[in-house]
Amino acid sequence: MTEKNLCSDSSQKKCDDAGMCIPEFSIPLRLPGNIRMNLADPPYAIAGTKGSWKLTFILPRSIGKQEKLRLQASGGRNNKVGFNSLQSDNPSEDNYISCYLQGKESTPLKLTELDLPGQKVNKGTFEIDPGDNTLEKGAVLTFVMGDRGETEKGADPGNLWRLNKFFVLYVSDDKFENDIGWEKDWGSKVAEKPLEGVYWTKANHGQILDYALIHILGGKVERLCAYSPSESIAGKPFEITVTPQDQFDNLSMSGLRNLEVWLEEHKLNAKIGNVKNTPTVKITVTLSEPGIHRIIIKDKNHNLATNTNPIRIVSEKSALVPYWGMIHGHSEISDGSCTMDHYFRQFRDVCGMDFGAPGDHDHLAETSDEFWRHTCERVRKYNSPGHFVTFLGYEFAKWRKEGEGDRNVYYLENGRPMYRSDFGHYPWPNDLFKAVANEKCIIIPHHTTCSGSFCNWLDHDPEHERLVEIFQTRGSQECPEEEGNTIPPYNPNPAGYVSEALKMGWRVGFTSGGDEHSYKVGMEKRERSAGMMCVFAKELTKKSLWEGMWNRRVVATTGPRVILDYKLNEFLMGTEINSRQFPEVSRKRRISIDYNGTSDVSKVDIIRNGESVKTFNNLEKDFSLEWTDHQELEDINLPPVKYCEKPFTFYYIRVIQKDKHIAWASPVWID
């Protein structure tokens, strides 16, 4: 991937002196690499701050009278974020965009905003009317976003951080005309002739004349986020990741200086280092006293402070260590914003995660065979056992609204095939199940209540469907609001709640953290986040994490890195217990819970067969508790169902903190 520095050496030094960290530019994967890369003037905007910017294009060829010359500022599925409110009708209002043909004098050209088929996200494409002017090779077109003229109006770049935001100058010459796209069946032909502006692929690179890039950067620091490992050995150094965020939860590009590290009232000796191309810092500290600790990070320059997540300091490494990650996000390969490199660096360097995996859509229109090879290469590049682990994954996405739902596929081994949901490939879940019969993979249903692609739980592969995404950007998929869901999803289809799957005999643990499409992928948010998942594993390697996921030793949260562990009669979460082999569970079941949170706790629910059978209220952030269920198993068992031929009972734990964040520990089943 080609990269270009924003500043010369002298101007880069000026940026540094101003306390700003300006990332390098890189060519978006979906744009042709043989066209000169232009930068906007100025080359970056600050999220939420209006301004004026110029885009200058040089025509590489003459434009015929019958050709339609257009500028895509936003829209489609590859260019959704940034400058979404541009308009060409009223120069006295905000977000006005103008166009000029440069010559001896600047000649204004008329722009008309279009409403193109398939661009469901927003408008943002403008047709350029040359009037009586001839657009010859070498002609210079300048677009002014936020053309102020005689007013003080400007353009709004939006509130979302995004690097390499692009503007495409192209010709529409009827090669886009077809009826395959957003509203139609997803067939393999969509990769050959996508609707205009919906996807940029090699199939329509010939229409692109020029493009320009701009960075939309985070603003001044409003808060700090600090991430530490959940466990470290006493006397052994470990790293804390400290990330500055602006008022919109973007990564603030203001540098962090003058940091102090405290443990309660004691200032710690710490080694502080910068992370390349980000304002994030890594702090190395050592704690000698076993127990649960939360380190305080103080930024005296911005008068800010924050706590890390709870850290369990132990004399000897635990048999199972909690590791944190996210495995369902989208990059520029499908309909996300960031490069695959940014995706993994963000997880590793900015969010301090232990593992990650991509989850881009499988449609040929989005993830071509070339892009899948690119994904495999990046997964291989960023996998570093003991430091940061990566898995290969993708989203099997059909969006047919017929109840089969969407699923993500994750592999233990890299370089495995993508079994596409396109027609002519593996369009139905049962086709996918047959295709992966001999693969070492885990299949995870997600946004299961989503009205567009809900899951009715009728199609199931018990061998590979070991986990389910209980929380993601759309909200909690656990159960209906009246049954205790405090973060209900948008417009849910009730058939898709995870509680229904469990009652139908599905043996699935809980993951969280998904469907993030922005440059903020993996980052903490004050509002609804994408969530996080924790795997209890022997060590930070692909094989060990996989064993933990396969055996469902997984905790899902709405974002905070809490430590939640429980046992049922000494059986770990995710376990299937045979009551004939262990008859004591038929008489009584003792549940012991250990919790270390990021806030005091509002309540803890022990869920049995989909209902809360015991609630503990108003607890501190650190607690251990026990409860014994004395009911005879035969009196509470659910009857045999399609995916469990014998009577069964399941338990799981839900913790709701007073800051409204939630943690779910995967079920235990008794047959």
N, C-alpha and C positions, 0 to 999 in steps of 0.2 A: 504494500500500500504506500503510495506516494505521500510524503509529508512535507510541509513547508512552514518555516518559522514565520510568525506574525511580524516580528520586529527585527531590524538590523541589530548589531551588537550594541550600538549606542542607544537606540530607542528601547531595546530590551532592558538595559540598565536603568533607564528612566522609569520603565514599568515597575521594576523591582523596587526602586527608591520610593515609588508611590504606594508601595505595599500591596500591589496587585499581582496575582499569579495568572499569566495569560497562557493558556495551553496552545500547542501547535495546531495548525490546520492539517486536515487530511482529506483526501478525495473520497466522497461517499461511494460506497461499494456499487451502488446502482447507477452511477453516472459514468460515462465513458472516460477512460484514462488518457485518451489521445487529444483532448481538447484543453486549451490553456485555461488554467484555474484563475479566476478573478476573485478579488476580495472587495467587499463593500467598503465604502468610505464614509465614516470611519469603520474599521473592520470588526468592531464589537459593540454590542448594546448591553445595557444592564436591565435585567428582568424587572418589569414593573415601572420602568422609567422611560417616558416619552422622549423622542428626539427626531432627528432628520438624518437620513442616510442616502447616499447615491450608489446606484448600481450602473456600471459602465460596460457595455458590450460592443465588440467589433464584429460585424457580420463577416463570416468566412466565405460567403458567396452572395450573389445577387438574389433578391426575393422577387419572384414573378408576380404579376398583377393578380393572378387567380389564387395565389398561395395565401394561406391564413397564418399570419405571424402572431405568436402568443407568448405571454410571460406567465409561468406558474409561480406565484408567490407562496401559495399554500394550497392544500387540498389533496385528494387522493389518499392512498394508504401509506405512501412512503414519505409524505411531506406534510404531516398534520400539525406540527407544532411551530409556532412563531409567526408574528405578523398576520394573524388570522382576520384582523378587522380592517384591512386595507379597502379603500373605496375610491372610485374614480369619478363620482358624480358631483361632489360639492367641495370646492377648494377652500371654503371658509370653515370647514369642519375638520375634526381630528381624522388621522389615518388616511389623508388624501395622498394618492400616488399619481404622479405625472410622468410624462415621457417627452423627451426632446431629441430631435435629430440634430447632431452637432455639425457645424460647418462654419462659414464665415460669421453666421449668426445662428443662434439656437432656435430651431423651429419646433414649436409644440405639436405633438401628434395626439390624436384622440385615442383614449383607452375606453374599452367597454368591458365591464365585468360579465363573465359568462356563468351559466348554471349548467355544468356539463353532466351528462348521465354517468352514474357510477360514483361520483364524488359526493358521498353521503356525509362526510365529516364536516366540511365547510366549503364555501366558495373560495375564490382566491386566484382564479385564472382570468387574465385580461387579454383581449384581442387588441392589436395595434393597428390603427387605420392610418396608412401613410398619406391619405388624401391624394394630392397631385404630385407628391414627392416620389422620387425614384430611390428605392433602397438597393444600392449597388454594393458589390463586394468592397469591404473596407470601411463602409459607413459606420459611424459611431452613434449608438443609441444610449442615452442616459435616462434612467428612471430615478425619480426622487421620491422616496417614501417619507411621508410627513413633510411634504412640500409646504413650507410655511408661507411663501409669498410675502404678503404684507401683514400676515397674522402671526400669532404666537402658537398656533396649533402645531401638533406633531403626530408622529406615528407611535403606536403602542406595540412593542415587541412581544407582549404577553408576559405572564408571570412565571413561565417555566424555563429553567436553564436548558440550553441546548447548544452543543458545539456543532460546527459544520452545517448549520442551517443553510439550505440551498434554495436558489432561485434559478429557474430553468427558462431560457429563451429557446423556443422551438417552433417548428412549422407543422401545422396540421394539414395534411394533404390527402385525406380520406383513407389513409392506411389504418386508421383506428376504428373504422366502421365495422362493428359486429355486435352481436347481442349476448356475448358471453362476459360475465363479470359479476359484480357484487350481488345482483338479485337473481342470477341464473345458476344452473347447476355448475359445480366446480369440476370441469373436465380438463383433460390435458391440453386442450386447445387454448385455454386461457393464457398459457405461457407464451403462445405464439402471437396472439393478437389481443392484448389487453385493451380495455376501454381507455379512452384518452385521459392521460394524467393519473389514472388509478394506480398503475404500476410503471416504474421505469425499469426496463429490462433491455437486454441486447437486441430484442426484436424491434424496439423503437428508438435505439440510439441514433439511427440515421436521421431522425427528426430533430435531434438536439443540435442547436447551433452554438450555444455558449451557455455558461452558467457562472454564478457568483456565490460566494460563501460569506457567512457572517457568524460570529460566536454570540450567543445570548448568554451572558454570564450572570452569576449570582451577585447580589448586592452586598452591602455592608453586613458585618457579623451581628446577628441578633441573639444567637445561642450557640452553645457547644454540645457536641455529642461525644461521649467517650466509651469505647468498647474494649473490654479486656477478655482474656480467656476465662471460661467458667471454672477452670481448675488449674492450679500450678503447684509445684512442689516447693516446700519451704526451703529458702536459701538459694533457689534457682531463679535467675533473671527471666522476666517475661515482658512482652510488649503490650502497651496500651495504644490504641488508635484514637486520636483526637481530631474531630472533624468540625469545622465551622459552618454554620448554616445561616442563611439570610431569613427575612421575614416570611418568605414563601417556602421554606424548607429546602431551597436549592443549596448546593455547595457554594458557600461564599468564597469569592476569589481574593478577599482581603487576607493578607498573611497573618499567621499567629506568631506573636512575639511575647516575651516576658511571661512565660508560663511557669506556674509553680505546682508542685505535686504534694498533696497532704494525705495523711492517714489520721483521721480524727483531728487531734490538736498538734500532731507532729508533722513537720515538714520533712519530706523524703529526699534523699539524694536520687537524682534521676538523670539519665542520658536522653537528650531530646534531639531527634533528627528529622529532617524534612523528607517528604516523599516527592520524587521527581514529577514535575508537571502538575502538581496539585498543591493546594494550601494545607493539606492534611499533614499532621506530624505523628511520628511514632515515638513514644516515651518508654524507655526501658527502666524497670524498677525491680527491686527484690524485696520480698516479704519473708520474714523468718518465723512468725508466730502462726501456728495452725489455727484454723477457724474460718469463719465467713467474714470477708472484708469488702468494703466499698471505698475506693480511692477517690479523692476529691481533686479535680483539676481546676486551677484558678488562672484566668487570663486577666492580669492586672491592667493590660493595655486597653481592653474593652470593658473592664469591670464586670466580667462574667465568671460563673463557676458552674460546674456540673459534677455529678457522681458517675462512676463506672457502674456497670452491672455487677451483681454479687460475684465475688471470687472465692472459690473454695480452696484454701491453702492446706495442703496435706503433707504429712511426713513422708509417706510413700504413695506413689501413683495408684489411684483407684483402679479396681478391676475394670470398671466401665466409666469412661470420661464423657461428659456432655460437650458435644461439638455443634457449632452453629453454621447454618447456611441457607441458601435459597436456590431452588431448582426449576422455577418456572417464571421466566421473564422473556421479553422480546427485544431483539436488536433490529438493525436496519435490514437484516436478511429477510424479515417478514414485515410487520407493520410497526416496528419500534423505531426509535430514533438513533440509538447509539451504535457504534461499531462493536464488533465482537471483542476487540481488544479492550475497549472502554468497559464493556460489560464485565469482563473478568477482573480487570484492574480495579474497577469500582468495588466489587465484592471484596477483593483481597486488600487493597491499599487504603480505600476510603471508608469502607464499612467494617473492616477487621473481621471478615468471615473466615471460617475454616474450610468451607467447600462451596461449590456452586455448579450449576449446569444450565445450559440454554434450553429454551422451550419455544423456538420459532415454529410457525405453521408449516405443514408439510406440503401445501399446494405447490404445484410446479410454477404457478404464477409468482410465487414468493420465493420459495427455496428451490432453486434449480439444482441440478446435479452438481454444477460447479460450486454453488453456494454451500451445498452439503459437504463437499470436500473441504471447502474453506472452514466450515464449522469443525469438522473432524481435526483439521490441522491446528486450529486454535485451542481446542480442548486438550490436545496432546501437548501443545506449547506451554500451557499454564498449569499443568498438573505437576505438583511438587510435593511428594510424600513428606509428611511431617511439618509442612508449612501451609500449603493450600492445595486442596484436592479438587479435581474436576471430573465430571461425568458427562458422557454424550447423551443428549436428549432432544426431543422434538415434540410438537403438539400434533396429534392426530385429530384434525379439526374438520368436521363435516357441516355443522350449522344448519341442519335440515329441519329442526323443530319437531322431530318425530319421536323423541324420547330416548334415542340411543346415546346422546350426550357427547361431550368432548373428552378426550383422554390424552395424557402425556406418556410417552414411552422413554424409558431411561435404560441405558446399557451399562453392564459392568465393564465390558471391553470397548475400546475405541475402534473407530473405523467400520462399524457395523452398518447395514443398509437402512435406508429410510423406506418404510412400507407406507406408501402414500394413500390418503383417503380419496384421492381423485377417482372419478369413474374410469374404469379400465385398469385400475390398480387394485386397491383393497378398500372398497368404499364403505363396507359395513363392519361393525365391531367384530363379528364372528370371522370375517375375512382376515382381520388383523390377528385375532387369536390363533388362527391356523398358521399364519405366516411366521409368528414368533414362537411356535411350539418348541423349537429347539434352541431358541436364543436365551442368553442369560440377561433377562430384562425384567423390569418392574413397570407395570402399567398403572397410572394414577388418574382416575376421573377427577375433573375439576369443574368449577362453577356449576355444580350439579343442579341448582335451582334456577339457573339462568333461563328466562323464558325463550330465548332464541335457540338454545341447545341444551335443554334440561336432560337429566338422566332419570329414566324410570326403573333402573336397576334390573331390567329383565335379561340383558346380555351381560354375561359375567365369565371371566376366566379365573377361577379360584387359584390356579397355579401362579399366575403372574400379577393379578390385581391384589396386591398385598397392602396397599395404602390408598387413602382418599384425601383430597384437599378439603379440609374442613373450614378453612378461612382463606380469603384472598381479597383483592381490591374491591370486589362487589359486596363483601360482607361475610357474615358467618353462615355457613351452609348446614349447621348442626341440626337445627330443629325449628319449628314455628315459634313466633314471638310469644305466643301464649304459653309455651312450654319452657320458657326461660331464655330465649334468644334476645340478648340485649343489643346486638348489632345485626339486625335483620338485613337480608339482601334486598336489592331493588327489584320490585315487581316479581316476586318469586313464584315459580311453579311448585306447589307443595309436594308434588310427587318426588321431587329431587332432593329432599332433605336427607342428610346422612343417617339420621335416626331411622329412616325407612329401610335403608340398605342393611343396617345392623339387625333390624327385626326380621328381614328376609333371609338372614343367615350369612350375609357377607362377613368375611373375616378380614377387616381392613383397619390398619392403624391410621393415625391422623398426621397429615402434613399441613403446612401453612406457608404462605409466602408465594404469591403468584399473580400472574397476568399484569405485571408492571411493564409499561410500554415506553416510559419517558427516560430522559437522561438521569433521572433520580433513582433509577432502578436499585433496589436494595437499601435505599437510605431511609432513615427514621423520619416520620412525619407526625406533626401535632394533631392533624385530623386523621381520617381513615387511612390506614397504611396497608401495605400488601402482606404484612405478617412475616414471620420467621419460623424455621423449624430447627429442632434440636435432636440429634441422634446420639444415643449412648453407645459408644464403641470402645474397643480395647485400645486403639491407637488411631492416629490421623493418617490413615492410608485408604486407598480406594477399596481394597479388599475388606478392611475392617469396617469402614462406614457402610459398605454394601451389606455386610452380615447384619449390622444393626438395623438397617432399613428393612431388609428381608424378614427379620424376626420381629419387626414392628416395635422396636424400642425407640419410639419417636414421640416427641412432645411438640405440639403446635402452639404458637402464640400469635397474638395480634401485633407483635413487634418487639416487646421487651425480652431480654435474654435472662429470664428467670431460671432457677434450678428447681424443677419439679420431678420428684421421683416417688413412686409408691409400689407397694407389694401387696399381694393377696395371699395370705398363708405362705409367705416367702417366695411366691411366684412373681416374676417380673412382668411389667406391662408387655402386652403383645403375646403372652403365653396362652396356649390352648391346653386346658387341664381335663384329663379323663377322670371322672369321679369314681370309676371302678378301680383305677390304679391308686387314687388318693381319696379314699372314702371319707376322710375327715372333712373335706369341703362340702359334703352333703349335709353335715350337721351344723357347721358354723364356718363363717369366712371372716377372718380378721384382716382388715385393710389398714395399713400404716402408711402415712403420707408425710413426706419431708418437703419443705418449701422454703426457698429464699427468693424474695421478690424485689421489685424496684419501687414498690409502694405498699402501704398497708393494705390489708385484704378486706373486701366487703363481705364475701362469702365463699365458701367451699361447698360444692355439691358432689356427693357420691351418686353417680347415675347407675341405676340397675334396670336393665331391659328397657331403656329409654325414658325412665322416670327417676326423679330425684328422690332417694329414699332416706338420705341423711344430709342435713345442712348445718354447717358451722358458720356463725356470723361474727364479724368484727374482730379480725385477728391482726396481729402485727405482721410485718413483712417477712419475718423469720419464724417458722413454727414447725413443730412435729406433732402429729395427732394420730389417734387410733380409733377405729370403730369396728364393732363386730356385728355381723348380720347373723342372727340366730334362727332365722326362718329356715325350715326344712327346704332343701333344694327342690324336691318334687312338688312343693306347694307354689313355687314361684317360677318354675321353668316355663319358657315359651314352647309352644308345640312345634313339632317337626315342620320344616318348610322346604322350599325348593333346593336351597343351597346348604341345608343342614338336615340330615335325615333323622336325627335323634333330638329329643327335647334338650334345650340349652338355655343358659343364662349368661349374660355379659355385664361387666362393670367397667366404668371409666370415671375419670376425675376431671372436674371443671373448676377452675379457680378464677374468681373475678376480683380484680384489685379495685381499690377505691378511686384510682385514676381511670377506671373503666376498661383497662386492658384485661385480656383474658388469656388463660393458658388451658390447654386440653392435653391430658395424658392418654395415650392409646389404650384400648380396652384389653381386658383379660376375659377369656371365654371358658365356661365350664360345660362339658357335655355329660 
